[in-house]
Amino acid sequence: MTKDAAVSRRTVLGGLSAAMAAATPLRRAFAADLVVGFLYVGPRDDYGYNQGHAEGAAAVKKLPGVKVLEEEKVPETNAVEQSMESMINLDGATLLFPTSFGYYDPYVLKLAAKYPNITFRHAGGLWQEGKAPKNAGSYFGYIDECQYLSGIVAGHTSKSGKLGFVAAKPIPQVLRNINAFTIGARLVNPKATTQVIFTGEWSMPVKEAEATNTLIDQGIDTLTCHVDSPKVVIETSEHRGIFTCGYHVNQQSLAPKGYLTGAEWNWSKVYVDMVNTMKAGKPIPNFLRGGIKDGFVKTSAYGPAVADATRKATDAIKAKMMTTDYVIFKGPLKDNKGNDLIAADKTYGQTDLWLEKMNWLAEGVIGATS
């Protein structure tokens, strides 16, 4: 959908009477297909976060008896609320996937309360039973497992031991990736460091380029990121002749020489599974998580700069993740201020909700959350 079309839909919606919302069950009667709506904060071809979700939507489109609606470039404002209402009231959508972090509170929560018969599932929001509507929920993947593996590859490959991370905002999901990447690198090289720069925005190409160049100028020889579109970070790094690890989707085509590997989402499986669950008349879990062994996330193929020994060492750990409850966050671990964070005898598995509330940076990370 084009931007003009999106605005037009919201304008039409604004003129609808309140009675139309009450007529949702009647409208649903003429829809033979399950109507599913996807909303993206950026373009669907961004080589990143939005493209990953759009690839998942494309897989859903192939399912019989399903109609897919998509709207891109929807800001984290009441615009997403208007777009969701449009999908519900004009198109008969009964399952919505608003994918951006800032959509959840207050917009998803508000509309879930308003439309109790519509199913809302949000990427990354921390749904809490008893505090959020039962028709809302969240799904996400333990992509820090892939970032940990990327860190291992980076630790093996980096000549200086100086790694860099361009990040958007210091929220738990981002901090978890930064920390996992660093812990993985220090598993190989205990002296490795990761310098992080937060841009403050999910998509800010100018700031991302500035951050990338700043890190490289300071001696970083391997970079990764957590922004909506890694395109600028990856291309700038390739131009400057340093190594990169990708994020969200495969960016190897952007950096044929320096791309090492990457942490990718496998939203095709996740979305198809959720839609099939709803088609079967069963409830989609309100809180859905999975890692590498669940098929929620995957690693990019190794680039030509990754040595055979590095591939074998990383694959051995990946194999453990596929078959066991591999623990990344375990003691003894200090934060980057020298404070004891995790005791020597303590471990936090991937499903531990303590990790989803992360507000710290691990030892070896150079930077601050505020």
Secondary structure as a PSIPRED ss2 file (coil, helix, strand):
# PSIPRED VFORMAT (PSIPRED V4.0)

   1 M C   1.000  0.000  0.000
   2 T C   1.000  0.000  0.000
   3 K H   0.000  1.000  0.000
   4 D H   0.000  1.000  0.000
   5 A H   0.000  1.000  0.000
   6 A H   0.000  1.000  0.000
   7 V H   0.000  1.000  0.000
   8 S H   0.000  1.000  0.000
   9 R H   0.000  1.000  0.000
  10 R H   0.000  1.000  0.000
  11 T H   0.000  1.000  0.000
  12 V H   0.000  1.000  0.000
  13 L H   0.000  1.000  0.000
  14 G H   0.000  1.000  0.000
  15 G C   1.000  0.000  0.000
  16 L C   1.000  0.000  0.000
  17 S C   1.000  0.000  0.000
  18 A H   0.000  1.000  0.000
  19 A H   0.000  1.000  0.000
  20 M H   0.000  1.000  0.000
  21 A H   0.000  1.000  0.000
  22 A H   0.000  1.000  0.000
  23 A C   1.000  0.000  0.000
  24 T H   0.000  1.000  0.000
  25 P H   0.000  1.000  0.000
  26 L H   0.000  1.000  0.000
  27 R H   0.000  1.000  0.000
  28 R H   0.000  1.000  0.000
  29 A C   1.000  0.000  0.000
  30 F C   1.000  0.000  0.000
  31 A C   1.000  0.000  0.000
  32 A C   1.000  0.000  0.000
  33 D C   1.000  0.000  0.000
  34 L E   0.000  0.000  1.000
  35 V E   0.000  0.000  1.000
  36 V E   0.000  0.000  1.000
  37 G E   0.000  0.000  1.000
  38 F E   0.000  0.000  1.000
  39 L E   0.000  0.000  1.000
  40 Y C   1.000  0.000  0.000
  41 V C   1.000  0.000  0.000
  42 G C   1.000  0.000  0.000
  43 P C   1.000  0.000  0.000
  44 R C   1.000  0.000  0.000
  45 D C   1.000  0.000  0.000
  46 D C   1.000  0.000  0.000
  47 Y C   1.000  0.000  0.000
  48 G C   1.000  0.000  0.000
  49 Y H   0.000  1.000  0.000
  50 N H   0.000  1.000  0.000
  51 Q H   0.000  1.000  0.000
  52 G H   0.000  1.000  0.000
  53 H H   0.000  1.000  0.000
  54 A H   0.000  1.000  0.000
  55 E H   0.000  1.000  0.000
  56 G H   0.000  1.000  0.000
  57 A H   0.000  1.000  0.000
  58 A H   0.000  1.000  0.000
  59 A H   0.000  1.000  0.000
  60 V H   0.000  1.000  0.000
  61 K H   0.000  1.000  0.000
  62 K C   1.000  0.000  0.000
  63 L C   1.000  0.000  0.000
  64 P C   1.000  0.000  0.000
  65 G C   1.000  0.000  0.000
  66 V E   0.000  0.000  1.000
  67 K E   0.000  0.000  1.000
  68 V E   0.000  0.000  1.000
  69 L E   0.000  0.000  1.000
  70 E E   0.000  0.000  1.000
  71 E E   0.000  0.000  1.000
  72 E C   1.000  0.000  0.000
  73 K C   1.000  0.000  0.000
  74 V C   1.000  0.000  0.000
  75 P C   1.000  0.000  0.000
  76 E C   1.000  0.000  0.000
  77 T C   1.000  0.000  0.000
  78 N H   0.000  1.000  0.000
  79 A H   0.000  1.000  0.000
  80 V H   0.000  1.000  0.000
  81 E H   0.000  1.000  0.000
  82 Q H   0.000  1.000  0.000
  83 S H   0.000  1.000  0.000
  84 M H   0.000  1.000  0.000
  85 E H   0.000  1.000  0.000
  86 S H   0.000  1.000  0.000
  87 M H   0.000  1.000  0.000
  88 I H   0.000  1.000  0.000
  89 N H   0.000  1.000  0.000
  90 L H   0.000  1.000  0.000
  91 D H   0.000  1.000  0.000
  92 G C   1.000  0.000  0.000
  93 A C   1.000  0.000  0.000
  94 T C   1.000  0.000  0.000
  95 L E   0.000  0.000  1.000
  96 L E   0.000  0.000  1.000
  97 F E   0.000  0.000  1.000
  98 P E   0.000  0.000  1.000
  99 T C   1.000  0.000  0.000
 100 S C   1.000  0.000  0.000
 101 F H   0.000  1.000  0.000
 102 G H   0.000  1.000  0.000
 103 Y H   0.000  1.000  0.000
 104 Y H   0.000  1.000  0.000
 105 D H   0.000  1.000  0.000
 106 P H   0.000  1.000  0.000
 107 Y H   0.000  1.000  0.000
 108 V H   0.000  1.000  0.000
 109 L H   0.000  1.000  0.000
 110 K H   0.000  1.000  0.000
 111 L H   0.000  1.000  0.000
 112 A H   0.000  1.000  0.000
 113 A H   0.000  1.000  0.000
 114 K H   0.000  1.000  0.000
 115 Y C   1.000  0.000  0.000
 116 P C   1.000  0.000  0.000
 117 N C   1.000  0.000  0.000
 118 I C   1.000  0.000  0.000
 119 T E   0.000  0.000  1.000
 120 F E   0.000  0.000  1.000
 121 R C   1.000  0.000  0.000
 122 H E   0.000  0.000  1.000
 123 A E   0.000  0.000  1.000
 124 G C   1.000  0.000  0.000
 125 G C   1.000  0.000  0.000
 126 L C   1.000  0.000  0.000
 127 W C   1.000  0.000  0.000
 128 Q C   1.000  0.000  0.000
 129 E E   0.000  0.000  1.000
 130 G C   1.000  0.000  0.000
 131 K C   1.000  0.000  0.000
 132 A E   0.000  0.000  1.000
 133 P C   1.000  0.000  0.000
 134 K C   1.000  0.000  0.000
 135 N C   1.000  0.000  0.000
 136 A C   1.000  0.000  0.000
 137 G C   1.000  0.000  0.000
 138 S E   0.000  0.000  1.000
 139 Y E   0.000  0.000  1.000
 140 F E   0.000  0.000  1.000
 141 G E   0.000  0.000  1.000
 142 Y C   1.000  0.000  0.000
 143 I C   1.000  0.000  0.000
 144 D H   0.000  1.000  0.000
 145 E H   0.000  1.000  0.000
 146 C H   0.000  1.000  0.000
 147 Q H   0.000  1.000  0.000
 148 Y H   0.000  1.000  0.000
 149 L H   0.000  1.000  0.000
 150 S H   0.000  1.000  0.000
 151 G H   0.000  1.000  0.000
 152 I H   0.000  1.000  0.000
 153 V H   0.000  1.000  0.000
 154 A H   0.000  1.000  0.000
 155 G H   0.000  1.000  0.000
 156 H H   0.000  1.000  0.000
 157 T H   0.000  1.000  0.000
 158 S C   1.000  0.000  0.000
 159 K C   1.000  0.000  0.000
 160 S C   1.000  0.000  0.000
 161 G C   1.000  0.000  0.000
 162 K E   0.000  0.000  1.000
 163 L E   0.000  0.000  1.000
 164 G E   0.000  0.000  1.000
 165 F E   0.000  0.000  1.000
 166 V E   0.000  0.000  1.000
 167 A E   0.000  0.000  1.000
 168 A C   1.000  0.000  0.000
 169 K C   1.000  0.000  0.000
 170 P C   1.000  0.000  0.000
 171 I C   1.000  0.000  0.000
 172 P H   0.000  1.000  0.000
 173 Q H   0.000  1.000  0.000
 174 V H   0.000  1.000  0.000
 175 L H   0.000  1.000  0.000
 176 R H   0.000  1.000  0.000
 177 N H   0.000  1.000  0.000
 178 I H   0.000  1.000  0.000
 179 N H   0.000  1.000  0.000
 180 A H   0.000  1.000  0.000
 181 F H   0.000  1.000  0.000
 182 T H   0.000  1.000  0.000
 183 I H   0.000  1.000  0.000
 184 G H   0.000  1.000  0.000
 185 A H   0.000  1.000  0.000
 186 R H   0.000  1.000  0.000
 187 L H   0.000  1.000  0.000
 188 V H   0.000  1.000  0.000
 189 N C   1.000  0.000  0.000
 190 P C   1.000  0.000  0.000
 191 K C   1.000  0.000  0.000
 192 A C   1.000  0.000  0.000
 193 T E   0.000  0.000  1.000
 194 T E   0.000  0.000  1.000
 195 Q E   0.000  0.000  1.000
 196 V E   0.000  0.000  1.000
 197 I E   0.000  0.000  1.000
 198 F E   0.000  0.000  1.000
 199 T C   1.000  0.000  0.000
 200 G C   1.000  0.000  0.000
 201 E C   1.000  0.000  0.000
 202 W C   1.000  0.000  0.000
 203 S C   1.000  0.000  0.000
 204 M C   1.000  0.000  0.000
 205 P H   0.000  1.000  0.000
 206 V H   0.000  1.000  0.000
 207 K H   0.000  1.000  0.000
 208 E H   0.000  1.000  0.000
 209 A H   0.000  1.000  0.000
 210 E H   0.000  1.000  0.000
 211 A H   0.000  1.000  0.000
 212 T H   0.000  1.000  0.000
 213 N H   0.000  1.000  0.000
 214 T H   0.000  1.000  0.000
 215 L H   0.000  1.000  0.000
 216 I H   0.000  1.000  0.000
 217 D H   0.000  1.000  0.000
 218 Q C   1.000  0.000  0.000
 219 G C   1.000  0.000  0.000
 220 I C   1.000  0.000  0.000
 221 D C   1.000  0.000  0.000
 222 T E   0.000  0.000  1.000
 223 L E   0.000  0.000  1.000
 224 T E   0.000  0.000  1.000
 225 C E   0.000  0.000  1.000
 226 H E   0.000  0.000  1.000
 227 V C   1.000  0.000  0.000
 228 D C   1.000  0.000  0.000
 229 S C   1.000  0.000  0.000
 230 P C   1.000  0.000  0.000
 231 K H   0.000  1.000  0.000
 232 V H   0.000  1.000  0.000
 233 V H   0.000  1.000  0.000
 234 I H   0.000  1.000  0.000
 235 E H   0.000  1.000  0.000
 236 T H   0.000  1.000  0.000
 237 S H   0.000  1.000  0.000
 238 E H   0.000  1.000  0.000
 239 H H   0.000  1.000  0.000
 240 R H   0.000  1.000  0.000
 241 G C   1.000  0.000  0.000
 242 I C   1.000  0.000  0.000
 243 F E   0.000  0.000  1.000
 244 T E   0.000  0.000  1.000
 245 C E   0.000  0.000  1.000
 246 G E   0.000  0.000  1.000
 247 Y E   0.000  0.000  1.000
 248 H E   0.000  0.000  1.000
 249 V C   1.000  0.000  0.000
 250 N C   1.000  0.000  0.000
 251 Q C   1.000  0.000  0.000
 252 Q H   0.000  1.000  0.000
 253 S H   0.000  1.000  0.000
 254 L H   0.000  1.000  0.000
 255 A C   1.000  0.000  0.000
 256 P C   1.000  0.000  0.000
 257 K C   1.000  0.000  0.000
 258 G C   1.000  0.000  0.000
 259 Y E   0.000  0.000  1.000
 260 L E   0.000  0.000  1.000
 261 T E   0.000  0.000  1.000
 262 G E   0.000  0.000  1.000
 263 A E   0.000  0.000  1.000
 264 E E   0.000  0.000  1.000
 265 W E   0.000  0.000  1.000
 266 N C   1.000  0.000  0.000
 267 W H   0.000  1.000  0.000
 268 S H   0.000  1.000  0.000
 269 K H   0.000  1.000  0.000
 270 V H   0.000  1.000  0.000
 271 Y H   0.000  1.000  0.000
 272 V H   0.000  1.000  0.000
 273 D H   0.000  1.000  0.000
 274 M H   0.000  1.000  0.000
 275 V H   0.000  1.000  0.000
 276 N H   0.000  1.000  0.000
 277 T H   0.000  1.000  0.000
 278 M H   0.000  1.000  0.000
 279 K H   0.000  1.000  0.000
 280 A C   1.000  0.000  0.000
 281 G C   1.000  0.000  0.000
 282 K C   1.000  0.000  0.000
 283 P C   1.000  0.000  0.000
 284 I C   1.000  0.000  0.000
 285 P C   1.000  0.000  0.000
 286 N C   1.000  0.000  0.000
 287 F E   0.000  0.000  1.000
 288 L E   0.000  0.000  1.000
 289 R E   0.000  0.000  1.000
 290 G E   0.000  0.000  1.000
 291 G C   1.000  0.000  0.000
 292 I H   0.000  1.000  0.000
 293 K H   0.000  1.000  0.000
 294 D H   0.000  1.000  0.000
 295 G C   1.000  0.000  0.000
 296 F C   1.000  0.000  0.000
 297 V E   0.000  0.000  1.000
 298 K E   0.000  0.000  1.000
 299 T E   0.000  0.000  1.000
 300 S C   1.000  0.000  0.000
 301 A C   1.000  0.000  0.000
 302 Y C   1.000  0.000  0.000
 303 G C   1.000  0.000  0.000
 304 P C   1.000  0.000  0.000
 305 A C   1.000  0.000  0.000
 306 V C   1.000  0.000  0.000
 307 A C   1.000  0.000  0.000
 308 D H   0.000  1.000  0.000
 309 A H   0.000  1.000  0.000
 310 T H   0.000  1.000  0.000
 311 R H   0.000  1.000  0.000
 312 K H   0.000  1.000  0.000
 313 A H   0.000  1.000  0.000
 314 T H   0.000  1.000  0.000
 315 D H   0.000  1.000  0.000
 316 A H   0.000  1.000  0.000
 317 I H   0.000  1.000  0.000
 318 K H   0.000  1.000  0.000
 319 A H   0.000  1.000  0.000
 320 K H   0.000  1.000  0.000
 321 M H   0.000  1.000  0.000
 322 M H   0.000  1.000  0.000
 323 T H   0.000  1.000  0.000
 324 T C   1.000  0.000  0.000
 325 D C   1.000  0.000  0.000
 326 Y C   1.000  0.000  0.000
 327 V C   1.000  0.000  0.000
 328 I C   1.000  0.000  0.000
 329 F E   0.000  0.000  1.000
 330 K E   0.000  0.000  1.000
 331 G C   1.000  0.000  0.000
 332 P C   1.000  0.000  0.000
 333 L E   0.000  0.000  1.000
 334 K E   0.000  0.000  1.000
 335 D E   0.000  0.000  1.000
 336 N C   1.000  0.000  0.000
 337 K C   1.000  0.000  0.000
 338 G C   1.000  0.000  0.000
 339 N C   1.000  0.000  0.000
 340 D E   0.000  0.000  1.000
 341 L E   0.000  0.000  1.000
 342 I E   0.000  0.000  1.000
 343 A C   1.000  0.000  0.000
 344 A C   1.000  0.000  0.000
 345 D C   1.000  0.000  0.000
 346 K C   1.000  0.000  0.000
 347 T E   0.000  0.000  1.000
 348 Y E   0.000  0.000  1.000
 349 G C   1.000  0.000  0.000
 350 Q C   1.000  0.000  0.000
 351 T C   1.000  0.000  0.000
 352 D C   1.000  0.000  0.000
 353 L H   0.000  1.000  0.000
 354 W H   0.000  1.000  0.000
 355 L H   0.000  1.000  0.000
 356 E H   0.000  1.000  0.000
 357 K H   0.000  1.000  0.000
 358 M C   1.000  0.000  0.000
 359 N C   1.000  0.000  0.000
 360 W C   1.000  0.000  0.000
 361 L C   1.000  0.000  0.000
 362 A E   0.000  0.000  1.000
 363 E C   1.000  0.000  0.000
 364 G C   1.000  0.000  0.000
 365 V E   0.000  0.000  1.000
 366 I E   0.000  0.000  1.000
 367 G C   1.000  0.000  0.000
 368 A C   1.000  0.000  0.000
 369 T C   1.000  0.000  0.000
 370 S C   1.000  0.000  0.000
